Amino acid sequence: MANFKALKGEGHFPTLFMAFLYFDMSFMVWTMLGPLSTEIAEALAKTGFIMTAGQKATLLSLPILSGAILRIVLGFSVDKIGAKKTALISQAIVIASLLTAFFMGDKITYNILLIVALGLGFAGASFAVALPQAGQWYPPKLQGVVLGIAGAGNIGVVLDFIFAPKIAQYWGWYSVFGVGAAMAIIVFVAYLFLAKDAPKEIYTPRPKKVKDYLKLLGDKDTWWFNLFYAVSFGGFVGFAGYMKVYLMNTYQADMSAFGIDYLNEPNVKVIAGYFGAITIFAGAVLRPVGGNIADKIGGVKALYFFYGAVAGLVALTALVPLPFYLSILVLFLIMANLGMANGAVFQLVPQRFGKDIGIMTGLVGCAGGLGGTALIKTLGWSKGAFNGYTEGFLIFAAVVLVAIAGLSFVKTRWRTTWGVAAGGRI
């Protein structure tokens, strides 16, 4: 708890809070299509358009892919015009996208939904704005907990799974976009007045050029961090985006029975949202815990533990037919460890690339989004090709093992080179 207490005399708390709130709202709307996937599919089916498993995976992965690419763009913008202006512009685009889906309602087509999904990518790209804006205010020794707090805004996806299916049940799926737009407008106004860019005496921005990005891409450590975050954040956002589809396809009968017998809630889509929220909650709230653990024992050691747990649990899910409640527990633990791994990765990034944190947040965040896109598409492919998810889970477990091997490859070099003067534990 020492690091959390140390925040009291450091930085700028209103900015840290607004970075969290901005990212929370952004993450909520970024992943909004996931908990509404079944409702949207049913609405499109009434118009004669039946989504295949591949088309559903494409729709769910498109905001993730768009957000991944836009993280580089917004990371560049943070260094050029500042985090606050960048955030306001991207928030405005997201609000416009939400209102488009809301006002079109049931008249919307699959192709228009794809365009809306692209617009929601700006919400996912908020990662490249909120984290550096918060981190610029604080010293290296607190980067793990600070970026963990700001990044814990991904709890927004939990709110999606709790409330979106219920709102859709009563007022239609498109009404969720209207509620999201209203909330986003409130956050926009609060952010406008409360958030501030760090003053020059604390952080002096060094505007980057394209060649600066290319230079960093030529650094092998950039690619290692890309891999590590593609696994941790990609795993988290990929499973979060696909969670409802997975639960509906695998445990629909169990959830339906649970709802009727215990919650007096016969709508299985709402029940799927509740159980999805339970699993995702762990990863969302434990991100700062992972950052704090990494501050204390070192990011590399923390990632060994988190990745090892994920690999074992994912393999268990793939190879052993688990009863419903045990499966939910395993998914909960998978998401918990992925969330803590997110915090651990970003305990290391600012120590290695402190002077280029804006660009690196964009690059590494992009890799995380691409990892999430790949995971969703892999799970969709597995379902379409094998009518199950064993192959998809095994592929992800293998990628996690590659990341563990990568940690073993770089740890000594990191600790004996830049880690010596980094200011925090490696």
Residue pairs with C-beta under 8 A, 6 or more apart in sequence:
3 141
3 142
3 144
3 145
3 292
3 295
4 145
4 292
6 141
6 142
7 13
7 16
7 138
7 142
7 145
7 146
10 137
10 138
10 139
10 142
11 134
11 137
11 138
11 142
11 146
12 137
12 196
12 198
14 194
14 195
14 196
15 133
15 134
15 137
15 194
15 195
15 196
15 198
16 134
16 137
16 146
16 149
16 150
17 194
18 190
18 191
18 194
18 195
19 130
19 131
19 133
19 134
19 150
19 153
19 195
20 130
20 134
20 149
20 150
20 152
20 153
21 153
21 187
21 190
21 191
22 87
22 91
22 126
22 129
22 130
22 153
22 187
22 191
22 195
23 126
23 127
23 130
23 131
23 150
23 151
23 153
23 154
23 156
24 152
24 153
24 154
24 155
24 156
25 123
25 153
25 156
25 183
25 184
25 187
26 91
26 94
26 123
26 124
26 126
26 130
26 153
26 156
27 123
27 124
27 126
27 153
27 154
27 155
27 156
27 157
28 156
28 157
28 159
28 160
28 180
28 183
29 94
29 98
29 120
29 123
29 156
29 180
29 184
30 63
30 64
30 67
30 120
30 121
30 123
30 124
30 126
30 156
30 157
31 63
31 156
31 157
31 160
31 237
31 240
31 241
32 120
32 160
32 164
32 176
32 177
32 180
33 40
33 59
33 60
33 63
33 113
33 117
33 120
33 241
34 60
34 157
34 160
34 161
34 240
34 241
34 242
34 243
34 244
34 245
35 160
35 161
35 164
35 165
35 244
35 273
35 276
36 164
36 165
36 168
36 173
36 176
37 56
37 59
37 60
37 244
37 245
38 244
38 245
38 248
38 269
38 272
39 165
39 168
39 173
39 269
40 59
40 113
40 173
41 51
41 56
43 106
43 173
44 50
44 51
44 109
44 110
45 51
46 106
47 109
49 109
49 110
51 59
51 110
52 384
53 380
53 383
53 384
54 380
54 381
54 384
55 110
56 245
56 380
57 242
57 376
57 377
57 379
57 380
57 381
58 114
58 377
58 380
59 110
59 113
59 114
59 117
60 241
60 242
60 245
60 376
60 380
61 241
61 372
61 373
61 376
61 377
61 380
62 114
62 117
62 118
62 121
63 117
63 118
63 120
63 121
63 123
63 124
64 121
64 124
64 237
64 238
64 241
64 369
64 372
64 373
64 376
65 121
65 369
65 370
65 373
66 117
66 118
66 119
66 120
66 121
66 122
66 124
66 125
67 120
67 121
67 122
67 123
67 124
67 125
67 127
67 369
68 121
68 124
68 365
68 366
68 367
68 368
68 369
68 370
68 372
68 373
69 121
69 366
69 369
70 90
70 121
70 122
70 124
70 125
70 128
71 124
71 125
71 127
71 128
71 361
71 362
71 363
71 365
71 366
71 369
72 128
72 213
72 362
72 363
72 366
73 125
73 362
74 86
74 90
74 122
74 125
74 126
74 128
74 129
74 362
75 128
75 129
75 132
75 358
75 359
75 360
75 361
75 362
75 363
75 365
76 208
76 213
76 358
76 359
76 362
77 85
77 86
77 89
77 129
78 86
78 128
78 129
78 132
78 133
78 358
78 361
78 362
79 205
79 206
79 207
79 208
79 358
79 359
80 207
80 208
82 197
82 205
83 129
83 130
83 132
83 133
83 136
83 195
83 197
83 358
84 133
84 191
84 195
84 196
84 197
86 129
87 126
87 129
87 130
87 133
87 191
87 195
88 188
88 191
88 192
90 122
90 123
90 125
90 126
90 129
91 122
91 126
91 184
91 187
91 188
91 191
92 188
93 119
93 122
94 119
94 120
94 122
94 123
94 184
95 181
95 184
95 185
95 188
96 119
97 116
97 119
97 120
97 122
98 120
98 177
98 178
98 180
98 181
98 184
99 177
99 178
99 181
100 112
100 115
100 116
100 119
101 108
101 113
101 116
101 174
101 177
102 174
102 175
102 177
102 178
102 181
104 112
104 174
105 172
105 174
106 172
106 174
108 116
108 174
124 237
124 369
125 365
127 151
127 361
127 365
127 368
128 358
128 361
128 362
128 365
130 150
130 151
130 153
131 147
131 150
131 151
131 346
131 361
131 365
132 357
132 358
132 361
133 150
133 195
133 197
133 198
134 146
134 147
134 149
134 150
135 143
135 146
135 147
135 150
135 350
135 357
136 197
136 198
136 202
136 203
136 357
137 146
137 198
137 202
137 203
138 146
139 423
140 350
140 351
140 354
140 422
140 423
140 424
141 295
141 423
141 424
142 295
143 291
143 295
143 346
143 347
143 350
143 351
143 424
144 291
144 292
144 294
144 295
144 299
144 343
144 344
144 346
144 347
144 424
145 288
145 291
145 292
145 295
146 291
147 291
147 343
147 346
147 347
147 350
148 287
148 288
148 289
148 290
148 291
148 292
148 343
148 346
148 347
149 288
151 287
151 288
151 291
151 342
151 343
151 346
152 284
152 285
152 287
152 288
154 236
154 237
154 283
154 284
154 287
154 339
154 342
155 281
155 284
155 285
156 284
157 237
157 240
157 280
157 284
158 277
158 280
158 281
158 284
159 277
160 273
160 277
161 243
161 244
161 273
161 274
161 276
161 277
161 280
162 273
162 274
162 277
163 176
164 176
164 273
165 244
165 267
165 269
165 270
165 272
165 273
166 270
166 273
167 175
167 176
167 179
168 175
168 176
168 269
169 267
169 269
169 270
205 358
206 355
208 356
208 358
208 359
212 356
212 359
213 359
213 363
216 222
216 353
216 356
216 359
216 360
216 363
217 223
217 363
221 352
221 353
221 410
221 414
222 353
222 360
222 363
222 364
224 406
224 410
225 345
225 348
225 349
225 352
225 360
225 364
225 367
226 363
226 364
226 366
226 367
227 367
227 402
227 403
227 406
228 303
228 341
228 345
228 403
228 406
228 407
229 342
229 345
229 364
229 365
229 367
229 368
229 371
230 367
230 368
230 370
230 371
230 374
231 307
231 310
231 341
231 371
231 399
231 400
231 403
232 303
232 306
232 307
232 338
232 341
232 342
232 344
232 345
232 368
233 338
233 342
233 345
233 365
233 368
233 369
233 371
233 372
234 367
234 368
234 369
234 370
234 371
234 372
234 373
234 374
234 375
235 310
235 334
235 338
235 371
235 372
235 375
235 396
235 400
236 283
236 335
236 338
236 339
236 342
236 372
237 368
237 369
237 372
238 371
238 372
238 373
238 374
238 375
238 376
238 379
239 246
239 279
239 280
239 331
239 334
239 335
239 338
239 375
240 276
240 280
240 283
240 335
241 372
241 376
242 375
242 376
242 379
242 380
243 276
243 279
243 280
243 331
244 269
244 272
244 273
244 276
245 379
246 379
246 389
247 255
247 272
247 275
247 276
248 255
248 268
248 269
248 272
249 383
250 327
250 389
251 324
251 327
252 268
252 272
254 324
255 268
255 271
255 272
255 275
255 324
256 266
256 268
256 271
258 271
258 324
259 265
259 266
259 267
259 268
259 270
259 271
260 266
263 271
265 271
275 328
278 328
278 332
279 328
279 331
279 332
279 334
279 335
280 335
281 335
282 332
282 333
282 335
282 336
282 339
283 335
283 336
283 337
283 338
283 339
283 340
283 342
284 339
285 339
286 336
286 339
286 340
286 343
287 339
287 340
287 342
287 343
288 343
289 340
289 343
290 302
290 306
290 339
290 340
290 341
290 342
290 343
290 344
290 347
291 343
291 344
291 346
291 347
292 343
293 302
293 340
293 343
293 344
294 302
294 303
294 343
294 344
294 347
294 348
294 425
295 347
295 424
295 425
296 425
297 425
298 425
298 426
299 344
299 345
299 347
299 348
299 425
299 426
300 348
300 407
300 411
300 414
300 415
300 426
302 340
302 341
302 344
302 347
303 341
303 344
303 345
303 403
303 407
304 404
304 407
306 337
306 338
306 340
306 341
306 344
307 337
307 341
307 400
307 403
307 404
307 407
308 404
309 333
309 337
310 334
310 337
310 338
310 341
310 400
311 397
311 400
311 401
311 404
313 330
313 333
313 334
313 337
314 334
314 393
314 396
314 397
314 400
315 393
315 394
315 397
316 322
316 330
317 327
317 330
317 331
317 334
317 393
318 389
318 390
318 391
318 392
318 393
318 394
318 397
319 390
319 394
322 330
345 364
347 424
348 426
349 357
349 360
349 361
349 364
350 357
351 418
351 419
351 422
351 423
351 424
351 426
352 414
352 418
352 422
353 359
353 360
375 392
375 396
378 392
378 395
378 396
379 389
379 392
381 392
382 388
382 389
382 390
382 391
382 392
382 393
382 395
383 389
383 392
385 391
411 426
414 426
415 426
419 426
